């Protein structure tokens, strides 16, 4: 059973022409009983992904 799913997740900051894409088209799902870790280098969008999910 899927307990969390994202499709085409996007998060942009700023205004034209200076837009920063923190996330751009992220897809993932988490099934019941799975252990998931979201990791990334500083500024890679890993924290934003968790907050939006």
Residue pairs with C-beta under 8 A, 6 or more apart in sequence:
1 31
1 32
2 29
2 30
2 31
2 32
3 30
3 31
3 32
4 29
4 30
4 53
5 28
5 29
5 30
6 26
6 27
6 28
6 29
6 52
6 53
7 27
8 25
8 26
8 27
9 23
9 25
9 26
9 27
9 49
9 52
9 53
10 21
10 23
10 24
10 25
10 26
11 21
11 22
11 23
11 45
11 48
11 52
12 19
12 20
12 21
12 22
12 24
13 19
13 20
13 22
14 20
22 45
22 48
23 45
23 48
23 49
23 52
26 49
30 36
38 46
38 49
38 50
39 46
40 46
